[in-house]
């Protein structure tokens, strides 16, 4: 949550233009998700922030959805919370496949929402 400190003009009597700090409070939520198209199952969690701890919880949720004799491979970009280390714990039935830097064409998530880069809106795309 935060407040942006820009000024905004408010209603006032004619001849005066008092400035007031614009109140743009907001909260963010981050959706961590993964799918298996072959089995039509997925795992997702909603977190208040992005961190290695949140990614560890997400990997634990994915691990529960992976079959007993299966092994999952997750394609990850170069985000800091995708890197194994002290804070990120990767379950034994999951392998993280890290993409090379500056290669968005290899990331399958870049093609999930083509409307993001086409300049059109989601509503216009979904109604077509």
C-alpha positions, 0 to 999 in steps of 0.5 A, spaced: 500 500 500 502 506 498 500 513 496 502 517 490 504 524 492 502 527 485 497 533 486 490 534 483 485 539 483 478 539 487 472 542 486 472 549 489 468 556 488 470 560 482 476 563 481 480 559 486 484 552 484 486 549 490 491 543 489 490 537 494 494 531 494 491 525 490 490 519 494 491 513 490 491 507 495 492 500 492 494 493 494 497 488 490 496 481 489 500 476 485 498 470 482 503 464 482 500 458 477 502 452 473 499 447 469 499 441 466 496 441 459 497 433 458 493 432 464 489 438 465 490 440 472 494 446 475 496 449 481 496 456 483 496 460 490 495 468 491 500 471 495 501 479 497 508 479 495 513 476 490 519 473 494 523 466 494 519 464 500 512 465 496 515 461 490 517 455 495 510 455 497 508 455 490 513 449 488 510 445 494 503 446 491 505 444 485 509 438 488 502 436 491 499 435 484 504 432 481 503 424 480 506 419 484 511 416 479 512 423 475 517 428 475 515 436 473 519 441 469 518 448 470 520 453 465 523 459 469 525 466 467 531 469 470 527 472 476 531 472 482 526 468 486 526 463 481 534 462 483 535 456 488 539 458 494 538 459 501 531 461 501 528 457 495 527 450 496 525 445 490 522 439 492 525 432 489 519 431 484 520 438 481 526 441 476 527 448 474 529 449 467 532 456 467 531 460 460 537 464 458 537 471 459 534 476 453 530 470 450 523 471 451 521 467 445 523 461 449 518 462 454 511 459 453 508 464 458 509 470 453 504 466 448 498 465 453 496 472 452 497 475 445 493 481 447 498 483 451 502 486 446 498 486 440 495 493 442 488 491 443 484 490 450 482 483 453 475 484 452 476 486 445 480 480 444 475 475 448 469 477 444 472 476 437 
